[in-house]
Amino acid sequence: MIKQEMDWSKELHNTIIQSLVTTFGLDFLLFEDKKGGDVDTIHNVRQGIYATEEERKKFEQQAQYNSHEYHKHNNYIQTNKQAKIDHQSNKLIDAYTGQVFAPNDKINLDHAISAKKYITIKVVF
């Protein structure tokens, strides 16, 4: 059996520092906080804030939104057809509220968010 020697002083030092920093809310001394954090959220991207440079480039290089391509997709068409059938038979449920849509309610497949906003968040409010 091989016995390894370990320098406990460095480990002890790191543990004490970590404990003191977190106990007294001094995390900013150890961690580099950045605006927007480490997550790409819709809110952050609308502000031009990205978690990584790679995500910023990917977003900027994405294809331009094409509403015709989106609205002619078979899944979109089939989902709209089924929603119309369900709406006419008072069986269409609003996924946001859990309520059944009234017969005179205007419905959209995207409901609260337009298709364009759903596909891309380059929309400026």
Backbone as numpy.savetxt, mean C-alpha at the origin, in Angstrom:
# Nx Ny Nz CAx CAy CAz Cx Cy Cz
35.81 -31.86 20.91 34.97 -30.69 20.91 35.86 -29.45 20.91
35.52 -28.52 20.01 36.30 -27.29 19.90 35.64 -26.23 20.76
36.43 -25.64 21.60 35.94 -24.59 22.48 36.31 -23.24 21.88
35.30 -22.37 21.68 35.55 -21.05 21.11 35.57 -20.01 22.22
36.48 -19.10 22.09 36.54 -17.97 23.01 35.70 -16.84 22.44
34.94 -16.18 23.29 34.11 -15.07 22.83 34.42 -13.84 23.64
34.52 -12.71 22.95 34.76 -11.45 23.63 33.41 -10.89 24.08
33.08 -11.11 25.32 31.79 -10.70 25.85 31.69 -9.20 26.08
32.81 -8.52 26.15 32.76 -7.08 26.44 32.04 -6.31 25.33
32.28 -6.64 24.06 31.61 -5.96 22.97 30.11 -6.25 23.00
29.75 -7.51 23.20 28.34 -7.90 23.26 27.63 -7.21 24.42
28.28 -7.16 25.57 27.73 -6.50 26.76 27.55 -5.00 26.49
28.54 -4.38 25.87 28.47 -2.96 25.54 27.26 -2.68 24.63
27.10 -3.46 23.57 25.98 -3.27 22.64 24.63 -3.46 23.32
24.55 -4.45 24.20 23.29 -4.72 24.91 22.93 -3.57 25.84
23.89 -3.04 26.55 23.64 -1.92 27.47 23.22 -0.67 26.69
23.92 -0.38 25.62 23.58 0.79 24.81 22.17 0.66 24.26
21.86 -0.50 23.69 20.53 -0.74 23.12 19.45 -0.57 24.18
19.69 -1.12 25.36 18.73 -1.04 26.45 18.50 0.40 26.90
19.56 1.16 27.07 19.43 2.55 27.50 18.74 3.42 26.45
19.13 3.21 25.21 18.57 4.02 24.14 17.06 3.79 24.01
16.62 2.53 24.03 15.20 2.26 23.89 14.42 2.63 25.14
15.01 2.46 26.29 14.34 2.80 27.55 14.03 4.29 27.63
14.97 5.10 27.21 14.81 6.55 27.34 14.35 7.23 26.05
13.88 6.43 25.10 13.34 6.99 23.87 14.36 7.70 23.00
15.56 7.21 23.01 16.63 7.83 22.24 16.96 7.03 20.98
15.96 6.35 20.45 16.16 5.49 19.28 16.78 6.25 18.10
16.47 7.56 18.02 16.99 8.35 16.91 18.51 8.38 16.88
19.14 8.06 18.00 20.60 8.02 18.04 21.15 6.81 17.30
20.38 5.72 17.30 20.84 4.48 16.66 20.29 4.28 15.26
19.11 4.82 15.01 18.44 4.55 13.75 18.32 5.81 12.92
18.51 5.66 11.63 18.37 6.80 10.73 16.94 6.83 10.22
16.14 7.71 10.81 14.77 7.86 10.36 14.77 8.66 9.07
13.84 8.32 8.19 13.73 9.10 6.97 12.27 9.44 6.75
12.06 10.54 6.07 10.70 11.01 5.79 9.94 9.92 5.06
8.77 9.55 5.57 7.94 8.53 4.93 8.21 7.12 5.41
9.27 6.92 6.17 9.58 5.59 6.67 10.09 4.67 5.58
9.93 3.38 5.78 10.45 2.37 4.86 9.36 1.70 4.04
8.22 2.38 3.89 7.09 1.78 3.20 6.59 2.73 2.11
6.30 2.17 0.93 5.69 2.97 -0.13 4.19 2.94 0.06
3.64 4.03 0.57 2.19 4.14 0.73 1.66 5.09 -0.34
0.39 5.04 -0.60 -0.21 5.95 -1.57 0.04 7.40 -1.14
-0.14 7.66 0.14 0.07 9.01 0.67 1.51 9.47 0.40
2.48 8.63 0.72 3.87 9.02 0.52 4.20 9.25 -0.95
3.74 8.36 -1.81 4.05 8.48 -3.24 3.42 9.74 -3.82
2.23 10.07 -3.38 1.61 11.31 -3.85 2.41 12.53 -3.43
3.18 12.39 -2.36 4.04 13.47 -1.87 5.42 13.40 -2.54
5.63 12.39 -3.38 6.94 12.21 -4.03 7.96 11.54 -3.13
7.48 10.81 -2.11 8.36 10.15 -1.15 8.31 8.65 -1.38
9.47 8.04 -1.59 9.56 6.59 -1.84 10.48 5.96 -0.82
10.19 4.70 -0.47 11.03 3.99 0.50 12.41 3.71 -0.07
12.46 3.42 -1.37 13.75 3.13 -2.01 13.83 3.83 -3.36
15.01 4.06 -3.80 15.24 4.64 -5.12 14.75 3.69 -6.20
14.90 2.41 -5.97 14.43 1.39 -6.93 12.92 1.51 -7.17
12.14 1.69 -6.10 10.69 1.83 -6.24 10.32 3.13 -6.95
11.05 4.19 -6.68 10.80 5.46 -7.36 10.99 5.29 -8.86
12.10 4.65 -9.25 12.38 4.44 -10.68 11.32 3.55 -11.31
10.93 2.48 -10.62 9.92 1.57 -11.15 8.60 2.31 -11.38
8.24 3.17 -10.44 7.00 3.94 -10.57 7.08 4.90 -11.74
8.20 5.59 -11.87 8.35 6.58 -12.93 8.42 5.94 -14.32
8.83 4.68 -14.39 8.98 4.01 -15.68 7.79 3.14 -16.05
6.76 3.14 -15.23 5.59 2.31 -15.55 4.87 2.86 -16.78
4.17 1.97 -17.45 3.45 2.35 -18.66 2.36 3.36 -18.32
2.06 4.22 -19.27 0.99 5.21 -19.10 -0.35 4.49 -18.95
-1.20 5.00 -18.10 -2.52 4.41 -17.90 -3.34 4.48 -19.18
-3.95 3.37 -19.55 -4.78 3.29 -20.75 -6.15 2.79 -20.33
-7.13 3.68 -20.26 -8.45 3.31 -19.76 -9.13 2.29 -20.68
-8.90 2.38 -21.97 -9.53 1.44 -22.90 -9.03 0.02 -22.65
-7.73 -0.11 -22.46 -7.15 -1.43 -22.19 -7.74 -2.01 -20.90
-7.85 -1.19 -19.88 -8.36 -1.63 -18.59 -9.84 -2.02 -18.67
-10.65 -1.15 -19.27 -12.09 -1.37 -19.31 -12.52 -2.43 -20.32
-11.63 -2.81 -21.22 -11.95 -3.87 -22.17 -11.44 -5.24 -21.70
-10.78 -5.25 -20.55 -10.27 -6.52 -20.02 -11.44 -7.42 -19.65
-11.33 -8.69 -19.96 -12.43 -9.64 -19.74 -12.87 -9.69 -18.27
-11.96 -9.64 -17.34 -12.33 -9.67 -15.91 -13.20 -8.46 -15.54
-12.84 -7.30 -16.06 -13.60 -6.09 -15.78 -15.01 -6.21 -16.35
-15.11 -6.68 -17.59 -16.41 -6.82 -18.26 -17.29 -7.84 -17.54
-16.74 -8.99 -17.22 -17.51 -10.05 -16.55 -17.96 -9.61 -15.15
-17.07 -8.94 -14.43 -17.43 -8.47 -13.09 -18.55 -7.44 -13.16
-18.49 -6.54 -14.13 -19.55 -5.55 -14.31 -20.88 -6.21 -14.67
-20.83 -7.22 -15.54 -22.07 -7.93 -15.92 -22.72 -8.57 -14.71
-21.90 -9.25 -13.89 -22.44 -9.91 -12.71 -22.97 -8.89 -11.70
-22.26 -7.77 -11.56 -22.72 -6.72 -10.64 -24.07 -6.16 -11.09
-24.26 -6.00 -12.38 -25.53 -5.48 -12.90 -26.67 -6.47 -12.58
-26.41 -7.76 -12.79 -27.42 -8.79 -12.49 -27.76 -8.76 -11.00
-26.72 -8.72 -10.16 -26.94 -8.70 -8.70 -27.66 -7.43 -8.26
-27.32 -6.30 -8.87 -27.95 -5.03 -8.51 -29.44 -5.06 -8.86
-29.77 -5.56 -10.05 -31.16 -5.62 -10.48 -31.99 -6.58 -9.63
-31.34 -7.55 -9.02 -32.07 -8.51 -8.18 -31.89 -8.22 -6.69
-31.44 -7.00 -6.37 -31.25 -6.55 -4.97 -30.33 -7.48 -4.17
-29.28 -7.97 -4.82 -28.33 -8.85 -4.14 -26.91 -8.26 -4.12
-26.74 -7.08 -4.67 -25.40 -6.49 -4.75 -25.07 -5.80 -3.43
-23.98 -6.25 -2.82 -23.57 -5.73 -1.51 -22.38 -4.80 -1.69
-22.46 -3.64 -1.05 -21.36 -2.68 -1.04 -20.25 -3.24 -0.15
-19.11 -3.51 -0.74 -18.00 -4.10 0.02 -17.48 -3.17 1.11
-17.70 -1.87 0.96 -17.23 -0.91 1.96 -18.14 -0.85 3.18
-19.46 -0.91 2.95 -20.40 -0.74 4.05 -21.07 -2.03 4.49
-21.06 -3.05 3.62 -21.75 -4.30 3.92 -23.25 -4.21 3.68
-23.73 -3.07 3.18 -25.15 -2.86 2.92 -25.49 -3.27 1.49
-26.73 -3.69 1.29 -27.21 -4.00 -0.05 -27.51 -2.69 -0.76
-27.04 -2.57 -2.01 -27.33 -1.37 -2.79 -28.82 -1.28 -3.06
-29.37 -0.09 -2.93 -30.78 0.14 -3.26 -30.91 0.12 -4.78
-32.09 -0.24 -5.29 -32.28 -0.33 -6.74 -31.95 0.96 -7.49
-32.14 2.12 -6.86 -31.87 3.39 -7.55 -30.45 3.92 -7.30
-29.62 3.19 -6.54 -28.24 3.61 -6.29 -27.42 3.50 -7.56
-26.63 4.53 -7.82 -25.70 4.49 -8.95 -24.48 3.69 -8.48
-24.10 2.69 -9.25 -22.96 1.88 -8.86 -21.88 1.94 -9.92
-20.66 1.75 -9.48 -19.50 1.64 -10.36 -18.70 0.46 -9.86
-18.05 -0.22 -10.78 -17.23 -1.35 -10.37 -16.18 -0.90 -9.35
-15.63 0.26 -9.60 -14.59 0.74 -8.69 -15.17 1.49 -7.49
-16.46 1.73 -7.47 -17.20 2.33 -6.36 -16.59 3.64 -5.88
-15.70 3.61 -4.92 -15.20 4.84 -4.32 -13.96 5.37 -5.02
-13.26 4.53 -5.72 -12.02 4.94 -6.38 -12.15 4.64 -7.86
-11.93 5.63 -8.70 -12.07 5.41 -10.14 -11.04 4.40 -10.61
-11.31 3.81 -11.74 -10.39 2.81 -12.30 -9.01 3.40 -12.49
-8.95 4.63 -12.98 -7.65 5.26 -13.21 -6.88 5.43 -11.90
-7.55 5.87 -10.88 -6.89 6.06 -9.59 -6.49 4.71 -8.99
-7.27 3.68 -9.30 -6.97 2.35 -8.78 -5.72 1.78 -9.42
-5.55 2.01 -10.71 -4.43 1.46 -11.45 -3.16 2.27 -11.20
-3.26 3.58 -11.16 -2.09 4.42 -10.98 -2.40 5.49 -9.94
-1.38 5.85 -9.22 -1.60 6.90 -8.21 -0.88 8.18 -8.62
-0.72 8.36 -9.94 -0.12 9.59 -10.44 -1.12 10.74 -10.43
-2.30 10.49 -9.94 -3.36 11.51 -9.93 -3.03 12.53 -8.84
-3.14 13.79 -9.18 -2.91 14.86 -8.22 -4.25 15.40 -7.78
-4.44 15.47 -6.49 -5.71 16.00 -5.96 -5.58 17.45 -5.63
